[in-house]
Amino acid sequence: MIGDKDKYSWMLQGVVDDTPHARHLVLLSADGVAQGASHGLDERPLKAIAATVAGLQSLSRATGLIVGPQTTHEWKQTLIEFDHGLVFVVAAGKGSYLAAAAGPDVDMQQISFNMQQLVTRLGRELTAPARTEASPRRSAASGPASGQPPRPARVVPILNDMLASVPKATRAILVQPDGMPGGASEGMSADIADLFAAAMHGLQGLSKSTGPFAGLHGSPQLRQTVVEFSHGWLVSISTQDGGSLAAMAEPDGDIGELAGRMQDLVLSSLRPAAQMARNA
């Protein structure tokens, strides 16, 4: 009789074989245990990948509290883009998720479709308790619960200009290399800016750690991390000084346009994030 891990591995390998430029596919439990993997991943790197991606999906879910004031924050997927490849992390059935690695030339629509098809098949196989959304008493986007008016974050006008140029874009923040906020768009409190910056700093670090999974490369260069929720989007792009520029949008926002505007801002500025804030 074929064991569950072997059965899942066979299914995972089928997706890799059917998707040009796909490299690896791993099925993981919410606590970071590999339940199956495509060919070519040894036990030690598989454990490292599982631990890293477990932290990544957990933090991705948690950032949903920042994206918008909803009573539930369903995480759908996280995409990490490097110069040498991409990593996809998606919810897979009850209490599990899929992590895929692919080359830079992969057809993103095709691999996403193939992964969703596999999720449907796995949904009939997996029986672990579901944990795909958080239901907090109070959204982090709403600010402090006390009666005191929130202290505003330092405003960087060029972030307001960027948001104004992209319909449905909502908020943005510059994050310094040490994880502290370098400035934000208008209307964000200092408390939320601190929380937002810390979350983006952690997300950037975990995203960088998936570089070896995306493919062998001497020094992986992280381009961006995109997180999709039922109630919005979150985009984080690395800045030249090792920090990041992050922005949010509503569910029907144009993420491609937002990411492009963010990249233009980072490339045209020719200044590190902290200096951008000081000169605002």
N, C-alpha and C positions, 0 to 999 in steps of 0.2 A: 504493500500500500504506500502511496506517495504521501510524505508528510506535508503539513501545511506550508512550511517554509519552502520546500522544494516546489510545491504546487504554485505558490505565489511567484517564486523566482521564474518559473516557466512562463507565467503570464506576463511578468515584467519584461523578460527578454523578448517576448513577442512584440511588444510596443516598440522597443529599441530597434528591432529588426525591420519594423514597418515604417520607421521614421528616419529619413535621411538626415545625417549629421547628429542624431541622438547618440549619446555616449554611455550614459548609465541611468538606471531607474531603481529607486529603493522604496520599499514600503516600510513605514515606521509607525510604531505606536506613539501615543502622546507623551510618554515618558522616555522616549528616545531609544527604544529597543527595536532593532532591525527584524522585521518579520519576513523579509525576502529581499533579494537583490538580483539585478541582471548580472551577466557574466563579467569577469574581469576585476572584481573588487575583492581584495583579500580581507581577512577578518579584522586585522588591526586598523587599516584605514577606514573600513566600514564602521567600526565602533566610533572612531573619531568623527566621521561624517554624521553618524546618527546623533551624537551628543551635540554637535554644533547646530544641526538643523532643528533639533528639539528646542534648543534655546531660541533659535530664530523664529520658529512658528509661534512659540509662546509669547515672545516680545511683539511679534506682528499682531497677534490678537489683542494684546494689551494696548497698543497704540490706537485701537478703535475708539477708546475712551476720549482721545484727543481730537479725532477727526470730526465728530459731530455730536450734538446733544440728543442722542436717541436712547430709548429705554433698553434696546438690545443692540449689540454690535457684532454682527456675524462676519467673521473673517472668511474670505473666499480663496485668495491666493497671494503669494509673494513672488516677485520676479527680480532676480539679481543679474545685472549685466556687467561683464568684464570685457576687456579688449579681446580676450582669447576664447570667450564662451559665455554661456548663460546657465543659470540655475533657476528651476521652477519648483515651488513648493505649494501644494494644493491639498485641501481637505479631501480625505478618501474614506467615505463611509463613516462608521461609528467609532469615534475615538482614535482614528488613524489618519495618516496623511502620506502623500507621495512626494518624493524629491527626485527631480530629473536634472540631468546635466546634458548639455548639448553644445555643439560648435556654434560659432558666430553666424554661420550661414544657414542655420536651421530655419525652417518655415514655422514661425511662432504659432500661427493659426492651426497648422497641422498637428504640431506636438501637443498643443493645448486640447485640441479635439480628441486626439488619441488618448490622452491622459483622462479626459472626462469620460470617454467610453469605458476605459478600464475602471474608473471609479464606480460606474454603474454596475459593472460585473462584480467588483469587490463588495459592493453594498449587499449583495446576496450571500457573501461569504463571512464577512466580519461581524462579530457580535459584541465587541467591547462597548462599554457605556459611552454615549455621545458626549462630546465636549467641544462644541464648535462656536459657542458665543458666550459673551459675558453679559450679565445683567446687573450692573451696579445700581446702588441706591441713588447715586448722583453722578452725572457725567462730569469727567474732568474738564470738559470744555466750558462748564458753567462757572468755574472759578471758586473762590473760597465760600464756605457755608456761613461765615459770620456776617453780621450786619454792617461791617466796615466796608466802604467802597474799595474795590481792588486797586492796587497800585499799578499804573500802566507800565508796560515794557517800553524800552527805548525803541523809537520808531525809525526805520530806515526807509526814506521816501522812495528809493528805487524799487523796493519790494512792492509798495503800493502801486507803482506804475506797471510793474510786471503783472500783478494780479488783475489790474484794470484792463489789460490787453488780452486776457483769456477769459471768455465767458464761463461762469460757474466756478472759477477759482475762488477760494475763500480766504486762506491765510498762508503766511510764509514766515520763515525764520532762518537766520544765519546762525550756524553753530560753530564755535571755535574749536580748535583741535583738542582742548582740554574738556570739552563737553559743556562749556558755559555758553549761554546765549550771547551772540554778538549784535543782536538787534532783530526787530520783528516788524511785521506789517501793522498797520493801524488797528486799534481795537483789541489787542491782546494784552492781558494782564501780565505783570511780572511773574506771578506764581505759575501761570500756565506756560509762559515762556521758559521758565526754569524746568518745568516738567517735560515740555516738548523737546527742549534741547538735550536733556539727559536721555530721553527715549531715543532720539535720533542718533546720539553718540553711541549708544549700545547697539542699535540696529546696524549702524555703519560697521562697527567692529565685528559683529557676527557675520555680516554680509561678506566682509573681506576674508573671513575664515573659511568660507565656502570655495575660495579660489582653487585649491587643489582638486576639489570635486568637479569643478567645471572643466578641468583639463590640466595636464602637466604644463607648467609655465614657470619660468625663473622668478619673476616678480609680478604677480597678477595686478593689473590696474583696474580698480573698481570704477565703473562709470556711473551706475545708478541703481537704486532699489525702488521698486514700485510695489505698493501693497493695496490690494483691492478689498473693500468691504461692501456689505449690502447698502450701506448708507454713505459711501464716499470713497475717495482715493487719497493716497499719500505717496508723494514722490520725493526721494532724497538723492541729491547729486553731490559727488565729492568736489571740494574746492581745492585750489592749488596749494593751500597751506596745510592740508590734511584735515580740515574741517568739512562742513557740508552745508548745502543750501536745501531746505526742505519746504514743501508746499502741499496744500490740501485742495481738493476740489469736490464738488457734489457728484453724485453717482453718474449723471449724464454729462459731466464735464469732458472736454477734449483733452485727454491725458497726453496724447502725442504732442499737441500744441503747447501744453503747459511745460512738458519736459524740454521741448525745444527752446522755449523762452528762457527757462532756467539755465540751460546749457549756454545759450547766447550770453546771458548775464555773467556767468562764471568766466567764459572765455574772453569776453570783451572788456571785462573789468581790469584784468591784468594786475589785480591787487588781492591780497588775502582777505578772507572774510572779516577779520577783526579790523583791518584798515578801512574796509568798505563802511563798517559801522561808525568808526571814528570820524570819517569824512562826511557822513550823512548830514 
